[in-house]
């Protein structure tokens, strides 16, 4: 398994490109992207579990009923959620993409991100979509075009070998901005040239999403528009993966590595964030308990604010564990903070230690901090990611819409 | 029912007082308070549901096993949670109070609020507690002494008539600071001269706490130290309330009015808050669903930040409802914002309205804003309270411990 460049175009036979339609007012950046495969793909997806779903989610669900697709069209600046003419406009967006690509409308996946409740100016999309220049090096252009309050493009790609054939898997994503999958919008688009059945592709994606994007900061709830899609065109020429054999395991590991790399980029680029927080829970009774605890810690405003202040306030960590509703024995809990600058254990078996405050400060001032929690109750572990809570978070979200 | 002054000493036969022990370093304010009744009281309490509980919670549970008490001793500056010698020190704190009051140790309720994980300097308490000057006008002194990051003292009192006798109920509280009952510490101490059995007192308190303090901002989870206690000394001379008759209803309404007034003060004084947010959900299928929706809206960081920015971003309200896990039909939802400055309906049956942005801004710039949500699905309602998310919140919590 080798980390490579190329993002969502790292796999054979995938092109991407972008254009500015003017949906994001007052900004010069592109806001519409297309991603397309040279041939039909098996496709799998996971969607937001929010009760309120945007129109493009419903249209994509329809188009993926047959399990195949060839392209993705995605705009930023407008979420097409709770918006007038939502379904009609999402269909027009797919149709416009199908038109310029010369493919079936039903082969196009549609996604949107941006403001809720305002009509999507689909006419701008219809007007400008023909100007998109597709390229086998188009990953960065597409990654840039799907950004909203993201400050950095996000992509990852991996090369791996299945049955003697070199395969690739890559992707781009946009942060939830919020870094809370339950609030902002998280979009991830993945491609692979590995040959794999739709069923195996969906299994691998669902499992990996649960342990990557859904472990970013909050409880697996999602915004109105969240979507993660993968297209597999089989162009690597390997024998198709049809069941959960060794090849499947190799594929899963590669896919998961890409997803974790993208998820970490989302967490690190949370709105206003100055640092990436990783919470590792070990020795839990079950993976579910470990995950609940790690998520509760990563999404606690008090923990997040303490991390911003480089304050080793482990009481807040323990408190967040306490209200997570996961079972654990407080009197067993050991908590440590670590980073490039070192490691400091602050609480041992539920009791505060007289730790080196100066070292703790140094550890927490780094841009990547790990909170390690040991429960000494079982064999299960989980890792979640989040970021700190800062002045800029409040600034960005105090006036995003206007 | 009449609003009166006097706080926790409004009821006959209750004295309070406070002193500075030096537990809050570098501050001049008092940090230890005592509240005592002239005679034995029936007592009821609700405690944090956090899995991690502070030592004073366990000691108070022990002391209230018999359902009676006479006094409360409470310190701020140190939570005595996950702290060395926690149980011993909480017991010493109760014993010190019993000593100066000349009562049984078992009649004393103990509470603490402040930093987690550090040993309570109980010696300071033992040293200074004798200097407390008790007074029938001591409510403000006690309310002041229990504050941590609160910026205002919080108290309320009501006069009401039961069976021809004038009764009083009053209380003081300290905000969770955080205004999230699941994170900071919420302490409330209530007294009444109304005669009521311990069982009825507990019923009324439990029911009222669920609809008041537990409706402040979050999901009913609580910090390590949260506690709400009521003492009833019967000195009003009414016939004792022994079952859920008309007198009980009168008592409940008075108690609930005091609790709602205190809960609103907590929400409005959330750390860094500039405004009180009330969320009313009407027309829900069940009270539970209404409550879940209202809490989800009040505790959404995105909604809170939008309120700080006076941004009528109703998409965030709908999104927060969507991930609350409560049942509702998005296509029925109507959302409005109101305040002293007027009312503006922003979403009708799930679709954005073309509302007056200028009026909306005016409405949201007020210090008390109400978000009204109509579901048109049933007859149930709920109200929750919260505050906005501000720069100061981040500032206060980025470096609270040091």
Interface residues (C-beta under 8 A of the other chain):
Chain A: X49 X50 X51 X52 X79 X81 X82 X83 X84 X115 X116 X117 X118 X178 X180 X182 X183 X184 X221 X222 X223 X224 X300 X301 X302 X305 X306 X308 X309 X311 X312 X313 X314 X315 X316 X318 X319 X320 X321 X322 X323 X325 X327 X328 X330 X347 X350 X351 X352 X357 X389 X390 X391 X393 X394 X395 X396 X397 X398 X399 X400 X401 X402
Chain B: X49 X50 X51 X52 X79 X81 X82 X83 X84 X115 X116 X117 X118 X178 X180 X182 X183 X184 X221 X222 X223 X224 X300 X301 X302 X305 X306 X308 X309 X311 X312 X313 X314 X315 X316 X318 X319 X320 X321 X322 X323 X325 X327 X328 X330 X347 X350 X351 X352 X357 X389 X390 X391 X393 X394 X395 X396 X397 X398 X399 X400 X401 X402
